[in-house]
Amino acid sequence: MRDCKAFIYPTFYEGFGIPPMEAIAAGTEQVIVSDTEVMHEIYEDNVSYINPYEYACEWDEKKVNRDILRKYSWEKSANKLLEILREF
């Protein structure tokens, strides 16, 4: 993923979208994901968006903003889960 020109993830049903996050962490310069509500919620303005239903589509060629990596991590997820479990 590090050396690819762009990582394209035209998913229809993905919940969180770990592969694009892995691509960003690996150093991919451009990440393009489906223009869906959940992808916007996760990736905000840090990636480019496409319509996954169109075979011939265009996207902006902006570079990935790696600040998104500060928002999510396995450690933060584990701590959140532990916090929830301790409430029971």
Distance bins in CASP14 RR format, pairs under 12 A and 6 or more apart:
PFRMAT RR
TARGET T0000
AUTHOR 0000-0000-0000
RMODE 2
METHOD distances of the structure
MODEL  1
1 7 1 0 1 0 0 0 0 0 0 0 0
1 8 0 0 0 0 0 1 0 0 0 0 0
1 9 0 0 0 0 0 1 0 0 0 0 0
1 19 0 0 0 0 1 0 0 0 0 0 0
1 20 0 0 0 0 1 0 0 0 0 0 0
1 21 0 0 0 0 0 1 0 0 0 0 0
1 22 1 0 0 1 0 0 0 0 0 0 0
1 23 1 0 1 0 0 0 0 0 0 0 0
1 24 0 0 0 0 1 0 0 0 0 0 0
1 25 0 0 0 0 1 0 0 0 0 0 0
1 26 1 0 1 0 0 0 0 0 0 0 0
1 27 1 0 0 1 0 0 0 0 0 0 0
1 28 1 0 1 0 0 0 0 0 0 0 0
1 29 0 0 0 0 0 1 0 0 0 0 0
1 30 0 0 0 0 0 1 0 0 0 0 0
1 31 0 0 0 0 1 0 0 0 0 0 0
1 64 0 0 0 0 0 1 0 0 0 0 0
2 22 0 0 0 0 0 1 0 0 0 0 0
2 23 0 0 0 0 1 0 0 0 0 0 0
2 24 0 0 0 0 0 1 0 0 0 0 0
2 25 0 0 0 0 1 0 0 0 0 0 0
2 26 1 0 1 0 0 0 0 0 0 0 0
2 27 1 0 1 0 0 0 0 0 0 0 0
2 28 1 0 0 1 0 0 0 0 0 0 0
2 29 0 0 0 0 1 0 0 0 0 0 0
2 64 0 0 0 0 0 1 0 0 0 0 0
3 23 0 0 0 0 0 1 0 0 0 0 0
3 26 0 0 0 0 1 0 0 0 0 0 0
3 27 0 0 0 0 1 0 0 0 0 0 0
3 28 0 0 0 0 1 0 0 0 0 0 0
3 29 0 0 0 0 1 0 0 0 0 0 0
4 19 0 0 0 0 0 1 0 0 0 0 0
4 22 0 0 0 0 0 1 0 0 0 0 0
4 23 1 0 0 1 0 0 0 0 0 0 0
4 24 0 0 0 0 0 1 0 0 0 0 0
4 26 0 0 0 0 1 0 0 0 0 0 0
4 27 0 0 0 0 1 0 0 0 0 0 0
4 28 1 0 1 0 0 0 0 0 0 0 0
4 29 0 0 0 0 1 0 0 0 0 0 0
4 30 0 0 0 0 1 0 0 0 0 0 0
4 31 0 0 0 0 1 0 0 0 0 0 0
4 32 0 0 0 0 0 1 0 0 0 0 0
4 64 0 0 0 0 0 1 0 0 0 0 0
5 23 0 0 0 0 0 1 0 0 0 0 0
5 28 0 0 0 0 1 0 0 0 0 0 0
5 29 1 0 0 1 0 0 0 0 0 0 0
5 30 1 0 0 1 0 0 0 0 0 0 0
5 31 0 0 0 0 0 1 0 0 0 0 0
5 32 0 0 0 0 0 1 0 0 0 0 0
5 61 0 0 0 0 0 1 0 0 0 0 0
5 63 0 0 0 0 0 1 0 0 0 0 0
6 20 0 0 0 0 0 1 0 0 0 0 0
6 23 0 0 0 0 1 0 0 0 0 0 0
6 24 0 0 0 0 0 1 0 0 0 0 0
6 27 0 0 0 0 0 1 0 0 0 0 0
6 28 1 0 0 1 0 0 0 0 0 0 0
6 29 1 0 0 1 0 0 0 0 0 0 0
6 30 1 0 1 0 0 0 0 0 0 0 0
6 31 1 0 0 1 0 0 0 0 0 0 0
6 32 1 0 1 0 0 0 0 0 0 0 0
6 33 0 0 0 0 0 1 0 0 0 0 0
6 47 0 0 0 0 0 1 0 0 0 0 0
6 48 0 0 0 0 1 0 0 0 0 0 0
6 50 0 0 0 0 0 1 0 0 0 0 0
6 59 0 0 0 0 1 0 0 0 0 0 0
6 60 0 0 0 0 0 1 0 0 0 0 0
6 61 0 0 0 0 1 0 0 0 0 0 0
6 62 0 0 0 0 0 1 0 0 0 0 0
6 63 0 0 0 0 0 1 0 0 0 0 0
6 64 0 0 0 0 1 0 0 0 0 0 0
7 17 0 0 0 0 0 1 0 0 0 0 0
7 19 1 0 0 1 0 0 0 0 0 0 0
7 20 1 0 0 1 0 0 0 0 0 0 0
7 21 0 0 0 0 0 1 0 0 0 0 0
7 22 0 0 0 0 1 0 0 0 0 0 0
7 23 1 1 0 0 0 0 0 0 0 0 0
7 24 0 0 0 0 1 0 0 0 0 0 0
7 25 0 0 0 0 0 1 0 0 0 0 0
7 26 0 0 0 0 1 0 0 0 0 0 0
7 27 0 0 0 0 1 0 0 0 0 0 0
7 28 1 0 1 0 0 0 0 0 0 0 0
7 29 0 0 0 0 1 0 0 0 0 0 0
7 30 1 0 0 1 0 0 0 0 0 0 0
7 31 1 0 1 0 0 0 0 0 0 0 0
7 32 1 0 0 1 0 0 0 0 0 0 0
7 33 0 0 0 0 1 0 0 0 0 0 0
7 43 0 0 0 0 0 1 0 0 0 0 0
7 47 0 0 0 0 1 0 0 0 0 0 0
7 48 0 0 0 0 0 1 0 0 0 0 0
7 64 0 0 0 0 1 0 0 0 0 0 0
8 19 0 0 0 0 0 1 0 0 0 0 0
8 20 0 0 0 0 1 0 0 0 0 0 0
8 23 0 0 0 0 1 0 0 0 0 0 0
8 28 0 0 0 0 0 1 0 0 0 0 0
8 30 0 0 0 0 1 0 0 0 0 0 0
8 31 0 0 0 0 1 0 0 0 0 0 0
8 32 1 0 1 0 0 0 0 0 0 0 0
8 33 1 0 0 1 0 0 0 0 0 0 0
8 34 0 0 0 0 1 0 0 0 0 0 0
8 47 0 0 0 0 0 1 0 0 0 0 0
8 48 0 0 0 0 1 0 0 0 0 0 0
8 49 0 0 0 0 0 1 0 0 0 0 0
8 50 1 0 0 1 0 0 0 0 0 0 0
8 52 0 0 0 0 1 0 0 0 0 0 0
8 57 0 0 0 0 0 1 0 0 0 0 0
8 59 0 0 0 0 1 0 0 0 0 0 0
9 15 0 0 0 0 0 1 0 0 0 0 0
9 16 0 0 0 0 0 1 0 0 0 0 0
9 17 1 0 0 1 0 0 0 0 0 0 0
9 18 0 0 0 0 1 0 0 0 0 0 0
9 19 1 0 1 0 0 0 0 0 0 0 0
9 20 1 0 1 0 0 0 0 0 0 0 0
9 21 0 0 0 0 1 0 0 0 0 0 0
9 22 0 0 0 0 0 1 0 0 0 0 0
9 23 1 0 0 1 0 0 0 0 0 0 0
9 24 0 0 0 0 0 1 0 0 0 0 0
9 28 0 0 0 0 0 1 0 0 0 0 0
9 30 0 0 0 0 0 1 0 0 0 0 0
9 31 1 0 0 1 0 0 0 0 0 0 0
9 32 1 0 0 1 0 0 0 0 0 0 0
9 33 1 0 1 0 0 0 0 0 0 0 0
9 34 1 0 0 1 0 0 0 0 0 0 0
9 35 0 0 0 0 0 1 0 0 0 0 0
9 36 0 0 0 0 0 1 0 0 0 0 0
9 38 0 0 0 0 0 1 0 0 0 0 0
9 39 0 0 0 0 1 0 0 0 0 0 0
9 42 0 0 0 0 0 1 0 0 0 0 0
9 43 0 0 0 0 1 0 0 0 0 0 0
9 47 0 0 0 0 1 0 0 0 0 0 0
9 48 0 0 0 0 0 1 0 0 0 0 0
9 49 0 0 0 0 0 1 0 0 0 0 0
9 50 0 0 0 0 1 0 0 0 0 0 0
9 52 0 0 0 0 1 0 0 0 0 0 0
9 59 0 0 0 0 0 1 0 0 0 0 0
10 17 0 0 0 0 0 1 0 0 0 0 0
10 19 0 0 0 0 0 1 0 0 0 0 0
10 20 0 0 0 0 0 1 0 0 0 0 0
10 31 0 0 0 0 0 1 0 0 0 0 0
10 32 1 0 0 1 0 0 0 0 0 0 0
10 33 1 0 0 1 0 0 0 0 0 0 0
10 34 1 0 1 0 0 0 0 0 0 0 0
10 35 0 0 0 0 1 0 0 0 0 0 0
10 36 0 0 0 0 1 0 0 0 0 0 0
10 39 0 0 0 0 0 1 0 0 0 0 0
10 48 0 0 0 0 0 1 0 0 0 0 0
10 49 0 0 0 0 0 1 0 0 0 0 0
10 50 1 0 0 1 0 0 0 0 0 0 0
10 51 0 0 0 0 1 0 0 0 0 0 0
10 52 1 1 0 0 0 0 0 0 0 0 0
10 53 0 0 0 0 1 0 0 0 0 0 0
10 54 0 0 0 0 1 0 0 0 0 0 0
10 55 0 0 0 0 1 0 0 0 0 0 0
10 57 0 0 0 0 1 0 0 0 0 0 0
10 59 0 0 0 0 0 1 0 0 0 0 0
11 17 1 0 0 1 0 0 0 0 0 0 0
11 18 0 0 0 0 0 1 0 0 0 0 0
11 19 0 0 0 0 1 0 0 0 0 0 0
11 20 0 0 0 0 1 0 0 0 0 0 0
11 32 0 0 0 0 0 1 0 0 0 0 0
11 33 1 0 0 1 0 0 0 0 0 0 0
11 34 1 0 1 0 0 0 0 0 0 0 0
11 35 0 0 0 0 0 1 0 0 0 0 0
11 36 1 0 0 1 0 0 0 0 0 0 0
11 38 0 0 0 0 1 0 0 0 0 0 0
11 39 1 0 0 1 0 0 0 0 0 0 0
11 42 0 0 0 0 0 1 0 0 0 0 0
11 49 0 0 0 0 0 1 0 0 0 0 0
11 50 0 0 0 0 0 1 0 0 0 0 0
11 51 0 0 0 0 0 1 0 0 0 0 0
11 52 1 0 0 1 0 0 0 0 0 0 0
11 53 0 0 0 0 0 1 0 0 0 0 0
12 33 0 0 0 0 0 1 0 0 0 0 0
12 34 1 0 0 1 0 0 0 0 0 0 0
12 35 0 0 0 0 0 1 0 0 0 0 0
12 36 1 0 0 1 0 0 0 0 0 0 0
12 38 0 0 0 0 0 1 0 0 0 0 0
12 39 0 0 0 0 0 1 0 0 0 0 0
12 51 0 0 0 0 0 1 0 0 0 0 0
12 52 1 0 1 0 0 0 0 0 0 0 0
12 53 0 0 0 0 1 0 0 0 0 0 0
13 34 0 0 0 0 1 0 0 0 0 0 0
13 36 0 0 0 0 1 0 0 0 0 0 0
13 38 0 0 0 0 1 0 0 0 0 0 0
13 39 0 0 0 0 0 1 0 0 0 0 0
13 52 0 0 0 0 1 0 0 0 0 0 0
14 20 0 0 0 0 1 0 0 0 0 0 0
14 21 0 0 0 0 0 1 0 0 0 0 0
14 33 0 0 0 0 1 0 0 0 0 0 0
14 34 1 0 0 1 0 0 0 0 0 0 0
14 36 0 0 0 0 1 0 0 0 0 0 0
14 37 0 0 0 0 0 1 0 0 0 0 0
14 38 1 0 0 1 0 0 0 0 0 0 0
14 39 1 0 0 1 0 0 0 0 0 0 0
14 41 0 0 0 0 0 1 0 0 0 0 0
14 42 0 0 0 0 1 0 0 0 0 0 0
14 43 0 0 0 0 0 1 0 0 0 0 0
14 52 0 0 0 0 0 1 0 0 0 0 0
15 21 0 0 0 0 0 1 0 0 0 0 0
15 33 0 0 0 0 0 1 0 0 0 0 0
15 34 0 0 0 0 0 1 0 0 0 0 0
15 36 0 0 0 0 1 0 0 0 0 0 0
15 37 0 0 0 0 0 1 0 0 0 0 0
15 38 1 0 1 0 0 0 0 0 0 0 0
15 39 0 0 0 0 1 0 0 0 0 0 0
15 41 0 0 0 0 1 0 0 0 0 0 0
15 42 0 0 0 0 1 0 0 0 0 0 0
16 22 0 0 0 0 0 1 0 0 0 0 0
16 33 0 0 0 0 0 1 0 0 0 0 0
16 36 0 0 0 0 0 1 0 0 0 0 0
16 38 1 0 0 1 0 0 0 0 0 0 0
16 39 0 0 0 0 1 0 0 0 0 0 0
16 41 0 0 0 0 1 0 0 0 0 0 0
16 42 1 0 0 1 0 0 0 0 0 0 0
16 43 0 0 0 0 0 1 0 0 0 0 0
16 72 0 0 0 0 1 0 0 0 0 0 0
16 77 0 0 0 0 1 0 0 0 0 0 0
17 23 0 0 0 0 0 1 0 0 0 0 0
17 24 0 0 0 0 0 1 0 0 0 0 0
17 31 0 0 0 0 0 1 0 0 0 0 0
17 33 1 0 0 1 0 0 0 0 0 0 0
17 34 0 0 0 0 1 0 0 0 0 0 0
17 36 0 0 0 0 0 1 0 0 0 0 0
17 38 1 0 0 1 0 0 0 0 0 0 0
17 39 1 0 0 1 0 0 0 0 0 0 0
17 41 0 0 0 0 0 1 0 0 0 0 0
17 42 1 0 0 1 0 0 0 0 0 0 0
17 43 0 0 0 0 1 0 0 0 0 0 0
17 47 0 0 0 0 0 1 0 0 0 0 0
17 68 0 0 0 0 0 1 0 0 0 0 0
17 72 0 0 0 0 0 1 0 0 0 0 0
18 24 0 0 0 0 0 1 0 0 0 0 0
18 25 0 0 0 0 0 1 0 0 0 0 0
18 33 0 0 0 0 0 1 0 0 0 0 0
18 42 0 0 0 0 1 0 0 0 0 0 0
18 43 0 0 0 0 0 1 0 0 0 0 0
18 72 0 0 0 0 1 0 0 0 0 0 0
18 74 0 0 0 0 0 1 0 0 0 0 0
18 77 0 0 0 0 0 1 0 0 0 0 0
19 25 0 0 0 0 0 1 0 0 0 0 0
19 26 0 0 0 0 0 1 0 0 0 0 0
19 28 0 0 0 0 0 1 0 0 0 0 0
19 31 0 0 0 0 1 0 0 0 0 0 0
19 32 0 0 0 0 0 1 0 0 0 0 0
19 33 0 0 0 0 1 0 0 0 0 0 0
19 34 0 0 0 0 0 1 0 0 0 0 0
19 39 0 0 0 0 0 1 0 0 0 0 0
19 42 0 0 0 0 0 1 0 0 0 0 0
19 43 0 0 0 0 0 1 0 0 0 0 0
19 47 0 0 0 0 0 1 0 0 0 0 0
20 26 0 0 0 0 0 1 0 0 0 0 0
20 27 0 0 0 0 0 1 0 0 0 0 0
20 28 0 0 0 0 1 0 0 0 0 0 0
20 30 0 0 0 0 0 1 0 0 0 0 0
20 31 1 0 1 0 0 0 0 0 0 0 0
20 32 0 0 0 0 1 0 0 0 0 0 0
20 33 1 0 1 0 0 0 0 0 0 0 0
20 34 0 0 0 0 1 0 0 0 0 0 0
20 38 0 0 0 0 0 1 0 0 0 0 0
20 39 0 0 0 0 1 0 0 0 0 0 0
20 42 0 0 0 0 1 0 0 0 0 0 0
20 43 1 0 0 1 0 0 0 0 0 0 0
20 46 0 0 0 0 1 0 0 0 0 0 0
20 47 1 0 0 1 0 0 0 0 0 0 0
20 48 0 0 0 0 0 1 0 0 0 0 0
20 49 0 0 0 0 0 1 0 0 0 0 0
20 64 0 0 0 0 1 0 0 0 0 0 0
20 68 0 0 0 0 1 0 0 0 0 0 0
20 69 0 0 0 0 0 1 0 0 0 0 0
20 72 0 0 0 0 0 1 0 0 0 0 0
21 27 0 0 0 0 0 1 0 0 0 0 0
21 28 0 0 0 0 0 1 0 0 0 0 0
21 31 0 0 0 0 1 0 0 0 0 0 0
21 33 0 0 0 0 0 1 0 0 0 0 0
21 39 0 0 0 0 0 1 0 0 0 0 0
21 42 1 0 0 1 0 0 0 0 0 0 0
21 43 0 0 0 0 1 0 0 0 0 0 0
21 46 0 0 0 0 0 1 0 0 0 0 0
21 47 0 0 0 0 1 0 0 0 0 0 0
21 64 0 0 0 0 0 1 0 0 0 0 0
21 66 0 0 0 0 0 1 0 0 0 0 0
21 68 1 0 0 1 0 0 0 0 0 0 0
21 69 1 0 0 1 0 0 0 0 0 0 0
21 70 0 0 0 0 0 1 0 0 0 0 0
21 71 0 0 0 0 1 0 0 0 0 0 0
21 72 1 0 0 1 0 0 0 0 0 0 0
21 73 0 0 0 0 1 0 0 0 0 0 0
21 74 0 0 0 0 0 1 0 0 0 0 0
21 77 0 0 0 0 0 1 0 0 0 0 0
22 28 0 0 0 0 1 0 0 0 0 0 0
22 31 0 0 0 0 1 0 0 0 0 0 0
22 69 0 0 0 0 0 1 0 0 0 0 0
22 72 0 0 0 0 0 1 0 0 0 0 0
22 74 0 0 0 0 0 1 0 0 0 0 0
23 29 0 0 0 0 1 0 0 0 0 0 0
23 30 0 0 0 0 1 0 0 0 0 0 0
23 31 1 0 1 0 0 0 0 0 0 0 0
23 32 0 0 0 0 1 0 0 0 0 0 0
23 33 0 0 0 0 1 0 0 0 0 0 0
23 43 0 0 0 0 0 1 0 0 0 0 0
23 46 0 0 0 0 0 1 0 0 0 0 0
23 47 0 0 0 0 1 0 0 0 0 0 0
23 64 0 0 0 0 1 0 0 0 0 0 0
23 66 0 0 0 0 0 1 0 0 0 0 0
23 68 0 0 0 0 0 1 0 0 0 0 0
23 69 0 0 0 0 0 1 0 0 0 0 0
24 30 0 0 0 0 0 1 0 0 0 0 0
24 31 1 0 1 0 0 0 0 0 0 0 0
24 32 0 0 0 0 0 1 0 0 0 0 0
24 33 0 0 0 0 0 1 0 0 0 0 0
24 42 0 0 0 0 0 1 0 0 0 0 0
24 43 0 0 0 0 1 0 0 0 0 0 0
24 46 1 0 0 1 0 0 0 0 0 0 0
24 47 1 0 0 1 0 0 0 0 0 0 0
24 63 0 0 0 0 0 1 0 0 0 0 0
24 64 1 0 1 0 0 0 0 0 0 0 0
24 65 0 0 0 0 1 0 0 0 0 0 0
24 66 1 0 0 1 0 0 0 0 0 0 0
24 67 0 0 0 0 1 0 0 0 0 0 0
24 68 1 0 0 1 0 0 0 0 0 0 0
24 69 1 0 0 1 0 0 0 0 0 0 0
24 70 0 0 0 0 0 1 0 0 0 0 0
24 71 0 0 0 0 0 1 0 0 0 0 0
24 72 0 0 0 0 1 0 0 0 0 0 0
25 31 0 0 0 0 0 1 0 0 0 0 0
25 64 0 0 0 0 0 1 0 0 0 0 0
25 66 0 0 0 0 1 0 0 0 0 0 0
25 68 0 0 0 0 1 0 0 0 0 0 0
25 69 1 0 0 1 0 0 0 0 0 0 0
25 70 0 0 0 0 0 1 0 0 0 0 0
25 72 0 0 0 0 1 0 0 0 0 0 0
25 73 0 0 0 0 1 0 0 0 0 0 0
25 74 0 0 0 0 0 1 0 0 0 0 0
26 64 0 0 0 0 0 1 0 0 0 0 0
26 66 0 0 0 0 0 1 0 0 0 0 0
26 69 0 0 0 0 0 1 0 0 0 0 0
27 63 0 0 0 0 0 1 0 0 0 0 0
27 64 1 0 0 1 0 0 0 0 0 0 0
27 66 1 0 0 1 0 0 0 0 0 0 0
27 69 0 0 0 0 1 0 0 0 0 0 0
28 46 0 0 0 0 0 1 0 0 0 0 0
28 47 0 0 0 0 1 0 0 0 0 0 0
28 48 0 0 0 0 0 1 0 0 0 0 0
28 63 0 0 0 0 1 0 0 0 0 0 0
28 64 1 0 0 1 0 0 0 0 0 0 0
28 66 0 0 0 0 0 1 0 0 0 0 0
28 69 0 0 0 0 0 1 0 0 0 0 0
29 47 0 0 0 0 0 1 0 0 0 0 0
29 48 0 0 0 0 0 1 0 0 0 0 0
29 61 0 0 0 0 1 0 0 0 0 0 0
29 62 0 0 0 0 1 0 0 0 0 0 0
29 63 1 0 1 0 0 0 0 0 0 0 0
29 64 1 0 0 1 0 0 0 0 0 0 0
29 65 0 0 0 0 0 1 0 0 0 0 0
29 66 0 0 0 0 0 1 0 0 0 0 0
30 46 0 0 0 0 0 1 0 0 0 0 0
30 47 0 0 0 0 1 0 0 0 0 0 0
30 48 1 0 0 1 0 0 0 0 0 0 0
30 50 0 0 0 0 0 1 0 0 0 0 0
30 59 0 0 0 0 1 0 0 0 0 0 0
30 60 0 0 0 0 1 0 0 0 0 0 0
30 61 1 0 0 1 0 0 0 0 0 0 0
30 62 1 0 0 1 0 0 0 0 0 0 0
30 63 1 0 0 1 0 0 0 0 0 0 0
30 64 1 0 0 1 0 0 0 0 0 0 0
30 65 0 0 0 0 0 1 0 0 0 0 0
31 39 0 0 0 0 0 1 0 0 0 0 0
31 42 0 0 0 0 0 1 0 0 0 0 0
31 43 1 0 0 1 0 0 0 0 0 0 0
31 46 1 0 0 1 0 0 0 0 0 0 0
31 47 1 0 1 0 0 0 0 0 0 0 0
31 48 1 0 0 1 0 0 0 0 0 0 0
31 49 0 0 0 0 0 1 0 0 0 0 0
31 50 0 0 0 0 0 1 0 0 0 0 0
31 59 0 0 0 0 0 1 0 0 0 0 0
31 60 0 0 0 0 0 1 0 0 0 0 0
31 61 0 0 0 0 0 1 0 0 0 0 0
31 62 0 0 0 0 1 0 0 0 0 0 0
31 63 0 0 0 0 1 0 0 0 0 0 0
31 64 1 0 1 0 0 0 0 0 0 0 0
31 65 0 0 0 0 1 0 0 0 0 0 0
31 66 0 0 0 0 0 1 0 0 0 0 0
31 68 0 0 0 0 1 0 0 0 0 0 0
31 69 0 0 0 0 0 1 0 0 0 0 0
32 39 0 0 0 0 0 1 0 0 0 0 0
32 43 0 0 0 0 0 1 0 0 0 0 0
32 46 0 0 0 0 0 1 0 0 0 0 0
32 47 1 0 0 1 0 0 0 0 0 0 0
32 48 1 0 1 0 0 0 0 0 0 0 0
32 49 1 0 0 1 0 0 0 0 0 0 0
32 50 1 0 1 0 0 0 0 0 0 0 0
32 51 0 0 0 0 0 1 0 0 0 0 0
32 52 0 0 0 0 0 1 0 0 0 0 0
32 57 0 0 0 0 1 0 0 0 0 0 0
32 58 0 0 0 0 0 1 0 0 0 0 0
32 59 1 0 1 0 0 0 0 0 0 0 0
32 60 0 0 0 0 1 0 0 0 0 0 0
32 61 0 0 0 0 1 0 0 0 0 0 0
32 62 0 0 0 0 1 0 0 0 0 0 0
32 63 0 0 0 0 0 1 0 0 0 0 0
32 64 0 0 0 0 1 0 0 0 0 0 0
33 39 1 0 1 0 0 0 0 0 0 0 0
33 40 0 0 0 0 1 0 0 0 0 0 0
33 41 0 0 0 0 0 1 0 0 0 0 0
33 42 0 0 0 0 1 0 0 0 0 0 0
33 43 1 0 0 1 0 0 0 0 0 0 0
33 44 0 0 0 0 0 1 0 0 0 0 0
33 46 0 0 0 0 1 0 0 0 0 0 0
33 47 1 0 1 0 0 0 0 0 0 0 0
33 48 1 0 0 1 0 0 0 0 0 0 0
33 49 1 0 0 1 0 0 0 0 0 0 0
33 50 1 0 0 1 0 0 0 0 0 0 0
33 51 0 0 0 0 0 1 0 0 0 0 0
33 52 0 0 0 0 1 0 0 0 0 0 0
33 59 0 0 0 0 1 0 0 0 0 0 0
33 64 0 0 0 0 0 1 0 0 0 0 0
33 68 0 0 0 0 0 1 0 0 0 0 0
34 40 0 0 0 0 1 0 0 0 0 0 0
34 42 0 0 0 0 0 1 0 0 0 0 0
34 43 0 0 0 0 0 1 0 0 0 0 0
34 47 0 0 0 0 0 1 0 0 0 0 0
34 48 0 0 0 0 0 1 0 0 0 0 0
34 49 1 0 0 1 0 0 0 0 0 0 0
34 50 1 0 0 1 0 0 0 0 0 0 0
34 51 1 0 0 1 0 0 0 0 0 0 0
34 52 1 0 1 0 0 0 0 0 0 0 0
34 53 0 0 0 0 1 0 0 0 0 0 0
34 54 0 0 0 0 0 1 0 0 0 0 0
34 57 0 0 0 0 0 1 0 0 0 0 0
34 59 0 0 0 0 0 1 0 0 0 0 0
35 43 0 0 0 0 0 1 0 0 0 0 0
35 47 0 0 0 0 0 1 0 0 0 0 0
35 48 0 0 0 0 1 0 0 0 0 0 0
35 49 1 0 1 0 0 0 0 0 0 0 0
35 50 1 0 0 1 0 0 0 0 0 0 0
35 51 1 0 1 0 0 0 0 0 0 0 0
35 52 1 0 0 1 0 0 0 0 0 0 0
35 53 0 0 0 0 1 0 0 0 0 0 0
35 54 0 0 0 0 1 0 0 0 0 0 0
35 57 0 0 0 0 1 0 0 0 0 0 0
35 59 0 0 0 0 1 0 0 0 0 0 0
35 60 0 0 0 0 0 1 0 0 0 0 0
36 42 0 0 0 0 1 0 0 0 0 0 0
36 43 0 0 0 0 0 1 0 0 0 0 0
36 49 0 0 0 0 1 0 0 0 0 0 0
36 50 0 0 0 0 0 1 0 0 0 0 0
36 51 0 0 0 0 1 0 0 0 0 0 0
36 52 1 0 0 1 0 0 0 0 0 0 0
36 53 0 0 0 0 0 1 0 0 0 0 0
37 43 0 0 0 0 0 1 0 0 0 0 0
37 49 0 0 0 0 0 1 0 0 0 0 0
38 44 0 0 0 0 0 1 0 0 0 0 0
38 49 0 0 0 0 0 1 0 0 0 0 0
39 45 0 0 0 0 0 1 0 0 0 0 0
39 46 0 0 0 0 0 1 0 0 0 0 0
39 47 1 0 0 1 0 0 0 0 0 0 0
39 48 0 0 0 0 0 1 0 0 0 0 0
39 49 1 0 0 1 0 0 0 0 0 0 0
39 50 0 0 0 0 0 1 0 0 0 0 0
39 51 0 0 0 0 0 1 0 0 0 0 0
39 52 0 0 0 0 1 0 0 0 0 0 0
39 68 0 0 0 0 0 1 0 0 0 0 0
40 46 0 0 0 0 0 1 0 0 0 0 0
40 47 0 0 0 0 1 0 0 0 0 0 0
40 48 0 0 0 0 0 1 0 0 0 0 0
40 49 1 0 0 1 0 0 0 0 0 0 0
41 68 0 0 0 0 0 1 0 0 0 0 0
41 71 0 0 0 0 0 1 0 0 0 0 0
41 72 0 0 0 0 0 1 0 0 0 0 0
42 49 0 0 0 0 0 1 0 0 0 0 0
42 68 0 0 0 0 1 0 0 0 0 0 0
42 69 0 0 0 0 0 1 0 0 0 0 0
42 71 0 0 0 0 1 0 0 0 0 0 0
42 72 1 0 0 1 0 0 0 0 0 0 0
43 49 0 0 0 0 1 0 0 0 0 0 0
43 62 0 0 0 0 0 1 0 0 0 0 0
43 64 0 0 0 0 1 0 0 0 0 0 0
43 65 0 0 0 0 1 0 0 0 0 0 0
43 66 0 0 0 0 0 1 0 0 0 0 0
43 67 0 0 0 0 0 1 0 0 0 0 0
43 68 1 0 0 1 0 0 0 0 0 0 0
43 69 0 0 0 0 0 1 0 0 0 0 0
43 71 0 0 0 0 1 0 0 0 0 0 0
43 72 0 0 0 0 0 1 0 0 0 0 0
44 64 0 0 0 0 0 1 0 0 0 0 0
44 65 0 0 0 0 1 0 0 0 0 0 0
44 67 0 0 0 0 1 0 0 0 0 0 0
44 68 1 0 0 1 0 0 0 0 0 0 0
44 71 0 0 0 0 1 0 0 0 0 0 0
44 72 0 0 0 0 0 1 0 0 0 0 0
45 60 0 0 0 0 0 1 0 0 0 0 0
45 62 0 0 0 0 1 0 0 0 0 0 0
45 63 0 0 0 0 0 1 0 0 0 0 0
45 64 0 0 0 0 0 1 0 0 0 0 0
45 65 1 0 0 1 0 0 0 0 0 0 0
45 67 0 0 0 0 1 0 0 0 0 0 0
45 68 0 0 0 0 1 0 0 0 0 0 0
46 62 0 0 0 0 1 0 0 0 0 0 0
46 63 0 0 0 0 1 0 0 0 0 0 0
46 64 1 0 0 1 0 0 0 0 0 0 0
46 65 1 0 1 0 0 0 0 0 0 0 0
46 66 1 0 0 1 0 0 0 0 0 0 0
46 67 1 0 0 1 0 0 0 0 0 0 0
46 68 1 0 1 0 0 0 0 0 0 0 0
46 69 0 0 0 0 1 0 0 0 0 0 0
46 70 0 0 0 0 0 1 0 0 0 0 0
46 71 0 0 0 0 1 0 0 0 0 0 0
46 72 0 0 0 0 0 1 0 0 0 0 0
47 59 0 0 0 0 1 0 0 0 0 0 0
47 60 0 0 0 0 1 0 0 0 0 0 0
47 61 0 0 0 0 0 1 0 0 0 0 0
47 62 0 0 0 0 1 0 0 0 0 0 0
47 63 0 0 0 0 1 0 0 0 0 0 0
47 64 1 0 0 1 0 0 0 0 0 0 0
47 65 0 0 0 0 1 0 0 0 0 0 0
47 66 0 0 0 0 0 1 0 0 0 0 0
47 67 0 0 0 0 0 1 0 0 0 0 0
47 68 1 0 0 1 0 0 0 0 0 0 0
48 57 0 0 0 0 0 1 0 0 0 0 0
48 58 0 0 0 0 1 0 0 0 0 0 0
48 59 1 0 1 0 0 0 0 0 0 0 0
48 60 1 0 1 0 0 0 0 0 0 0 0
48 61 1 0 0 1 0 0 0 0 0 0 0
48 62 1 0 1 0 0 0 0 0 0 0 0
48 63 0 0 0 0 1 0 0 0 0 0 0
48 64 0 0 0 0 1 0 0 0 0 0 0
48 65 0 0 0 0 0 1 0 0 0 0 0
49 57 0 0 0 0 1 0 0 0 0 0 0
49 58 0 0 0 0 0 1 0 0 0 0 0
49 59 1 0 0 1 0 0 0 0 0 0 0
49 60 0 0 0 0 1 0 0 0 0 0 0
49 62 0 0 0 0 0 1 0 0 0 0 0
50 56 0 0 0 0 0 1 0 0 0 0 0
50 57 1 0 1 0 0 0 0 0 0 0 0
50 58 0 0 0 0 1 0 0 0 0 0 0
50 59 1 0 1 0 0 0 0 0 0 0 0
50 60 0 0 0 0 1 0 0 0 0 0 0
50 61 0 0 0 0 0 1 0 0 0 0 0
51 57 1 0 1 0 0 0 0 0 0 0 0
51 58 0 0 0 0 1 0 0 0 0 0 0
51 59 0 0 0 0 1 0 0 0 0 0 0
52 59 0 0 0 0 0 1 0 0 0 0 0
65 71 0 0 0 0 0 1 0 0 0 0 0
66 72 0 0 0 0 0 1 0 0 0 0 0
69 76 0 0 0 0 0 1 0 0 0 0 0
70 76 0 0 0 0 1 0 0 0 0 0 0
71 77 0 0 0 0 0 1 0 0 0 0 0
72 78 0 0 0 0 0 1 0 0 0 0 0
72 80 0 0 0 0 0 1 0 0 0 0 0
73 79 0 0 0 0 1 0 0 0 0 0 0
73 80 0 0 0 0 0 1 0 0 0 0 0
74 80 0 0 0 0 0 1 0 0 0 0 0
74 81 0 0 0 0 0 1 0 0 0 0 0
75 81 0 0 0 0 0 1 0 0 0 0 0
75 82 0 0 0 0 0 1 0 0 0 0 0
76 82 0 0 0 0 0 1 0 0 0 0 0
76 83 0 0 0 0 0 1 0 0 0 0 0
77 83 0 0 0 0 0 1 0 0 0 0 0
77 84 0 0 0 0 0 1 0 0 0 0 0
78 84 0 0 0 0 0 1 0 0 0 0 0
78 85 0 0 0 0 0 1 0 0 0 0 0
79 85 0 0 0 0 0 1 0 0 0 0 0
79 86 0 0 0 0 0 1 0 0 0 0 0
80 86 0 0 0 0 0 1 0 0 0 0 0
80 87 0 0 0 0 0 1 0 0 0 0 0
81 87 0 0 0 0 0 1 0 0 0 0 0
81 88 0 0 0 0 0 1 0 0 0 0 0
82 88 0 0 0 0 0 1 0 0 0 0 0
END
